[in-house]
Amino acid sequence: MLLLLNILFVPALDFVLPKSPPSLPAMLKAGAVLALFVAIAVGMESQKWEDNYFEILNLPRTASPKDVRNAWKAASAAMHPDVNTDPNAEELFMKLAKIKDTLTGISSRKVYDRWGPKFYEAQHHDVWLANPMTMAYVHAQEYFGLIFFTFIVTIEKSRARARWWCFAFLGALLFYEINLKYEDDDWDYLMFLLPQWTIYEKMVLLHTAAYFTINLAVQWAHRTYVDYAEFHFQNLVNNQVEMARMLEDIRAQLADVTNKKKSSDGEAAGVADGKELKRQAKINKFKNAKYGAEMQQQQAQQGGGVNWINLIILLLTLYSQWS
């Protein structure tokens, strides 16, 4: 059931967390979803727990042995079979005696409070507590599932960064649990929230919350992940595209300049050709005029010579006739 809740926890986070790096309001919503799922998981898990001795006597976990005896006397007087007609009164009366013996003994109360009723009722729990290897195995069994779960949810590259966050969190949780269970000083920082819960029950709560906390850390890592290799590659590709675009712009500008130059050179060449034609026409006209004048002069000279000869011939003819 815990695995199913963790599977449902992911789409719930997707609903409250954006795809981009989450903001503070989004993280507050995620924290509320986390608290809701932890409450559901612990509520379902608590259905398997036996009755809490402190809750039966309506006492806080830190009640003194004297307070336990006083509460036991009041409860026993109310549940005595001679006074209470409830069919279960005798059974509850016997259970109250067991509760009083457990909570008034220093050693028995410590075992029940820190390791739970099943561990306390085991025949060899005192031997287990005296053997460090056995207790190490108990803790390894509790944390193996958390470590395995961390490896599974951080396999993907974008979530792998959260693995060390989760291991640091689990290390801090283990350190707290060891001090809570083995130290004589009271490390119960949840006392003001859950005064009647035993240390065992609170550790079950923290272990359950650890699964969802790991899942939340993984989702945060996934949403804030930046693949720097991919980022640099994409940046290089973008730069190449930008350079190609700039080269195309430069080519287009050069083509425009070349076309303008050709058109201006063509116009200049046309003007030069027109001027040259006019100049050649003037030269040809001048040459034609000069050649015409020379020809007229030559013809005039030739014409004058011919007239003199004709005149001499004519005079000789007349002279021959007259003589």
HELIX and SHEET records of a PDB file:
HELIX    1   1 LEU A    2  VAL A   16  1                                  15    
HELIX    2   2 LEU A   24  SER A   46  1                                  23    
HELIX    3   3 TYR A   53  ILE A   56  1                                   4    
HELIX    4   4 PRO A   65  MET A   79  1                                  15    
HELIX    5   5 ALA A   89  THR A  104  1                                  16    
HELIX    6   6 ILE A  106  GLU A  121  1                                  16    
HELIX    7   7 HIS A  125  ALA A  130  1                                   6    
HELIX    8   8 PRO A  132  VAL A  153  1                                  22    
HELIX    9   9 ALA A  162  TYR A  182  1                                  21    
HELIX   10  10 ILE A  199  ARG A  223  1                                  25    
HELIX   11  11 TYR A  228  TRP A  322  1                                  95    
END                                                                             
